[in-house]
Amino acid sequence: MSYFRSLQKYKTVVPSFWTDQSLFIRDGFIMGFTIEMIFLYTNMYDSFVRKATLKCLEQKRYFDYKLKEKKKLDEIRENKKKRIQEIQQMLGKDPPGESIPDPKVE
């Protein structure tokens, strides 16, 4: 005999929350079991895992690509700064920023 049938037999008042909750739990188990069986027997589970894995790998590959591109751009920027400094030294000019006097020193 179930818990709720025994309550009905002894005329115990049960709030509607408990009866609704028991139906919700029962239906949840039924739907969960059904969906799990569909996934297992139709091999959908493997395909979803495979798709998720491929998506994760694709995102990782994209982030690695962006990191490599950023490193290349930083290297180009550094080379450009060095080249500008070399040209300025060849021309006998001070690099920008060094020829400006400090306003605090008088």
Secondary structure, DSSP 4 states (H G I P E B T S, - for coil): --HHHHHHHTT----HHHHHHHHHHHHHHHHHHHHHHHHHHTTHHHHHHHHHHHHHHHHHHHHHHHHHHHHHHHHHHHHHHHHHHHHHHHHTPPPTTTSSPPTT--
